[in-house]
Amino acid sequence: MYFEEQHIPELFFMKHRHDSEEDFVDYEKEILNKSLTPFLFNNDRMNYFLTSLQRPVSILFDNFNIIKNFRNFMVDKYYYKQKS
């Protein structure tokens, strides 16, 4: 998430258009959908609340990626597509 936001979207697309996207999970859009029970999403208010919580939860994960990439000087500190 931070990784895409630090560049202009057009330049980011041109730079990363040939990257493989099969080895990582886009947790910004799917973290709560995949980890919580579907029963919670039946109610409209709860669905709205949980979908609005997706971004803060993904920011928590991105902050963990910054810590994980702190000592790895070969990649950007916001890079999240590595295997581990």
C-alpha positions in Angstrom: 0.0 0.0 0.0 2.7 2.5 1.0 4.7 1.1 -1.8 2.2 2.1 -4.5 1.4 5.5 -2.8 4.9 6.8 -2.8 5.0 7.2 -6.6 2.8 8.8 -9.2 0.3 6.1 -10.3 1.3 6.3 -14.0 5.0 6.0 -13.2 4.4 3.2 -10.8 2.5 1.3 -13.5 5.3 1.9 -16.1 8.0 0.8 -13.6 6.2 -2.4 -12.4 4.1 -3.5 -15.3 6.1 -6.7 -15.8 6.2 -7.8 -12.2 4.6 -11.1 -11.4 1.6 -10.8 -9.2 1.0 -14.4 -8.2 3.2 -14.7 -5.2 1.7 -12.2 -2.8 -1.7 -11.4 -1.3 -3.2 -8.0 -1.7 -4.1 -7.7 1.9 -5.4 -4.1 1.6 -8.6 -5.4 0.0 -8.9 -8.9 1.4 -7.4 -9.1 4.9 -10.7 -8.9 6.8 -12.8 -10.7 4.1 -10.5 -13.7 4.3 -9.9 -13.8 8.0 -13.3 -13.2 9.5 -16.4 -15.3 9.2 -18.9 -14.3 6.4 -21.7 -14.2 9.0 -20.3 -10.8 10.2 -20.7 -9.3 6.8 -24.5 -10.1 6.6 -25.5 -7.0 8.5 -25.2 -3.8 6.4 -23.8 -1.7 9.2 -21.3 -4.2 10.2 -20.3 -4.8 6.6 -19.7 -1.0 6.2 -17.7 -0.9 9.4 -15.5 -3.8 8.6 -14.8 -2.6 5.0 -13.9 0.8 6.4 -11.5 -1.0 8.8 -9.6 -2.7 6.0 -7.3 0.3 5.4 -6.2 0.8 9.0 -5.5 -3.0 9.3 -3.5 -2.9 6.1 -1.5 0.0 7.4 -0.6 -2.1 10.5 0.7 -4.8 8.1 2.6 -2.2 6.1 4.3 -0.9 9.3 5.4 -4.4 10.0 6.9 -4.6 6.5 8.9 -1.5 7.2 10.4 -3.2 10.3 11.0 -6.4 8.3 12.8 -4.5 5.5 14.8 -2.3 7.8 18.1 -4.2 7.5 17.6 -5.2 3.9 19.1 -2.3 2.0 18.5 -4.0 -1.4 14.8 -3.3 -1.4 12.6 -0.4 -0.7 11.5 -0.2 2.9 7.8 -0.3 1.8 8.3 -3.4 -0.4 5.8 -6.2 0.5 6.0 -8.7 -2.3 8.9 -10.8 -1.0 8.4 -14.4 0.0 8.9 -15.2 3.7 
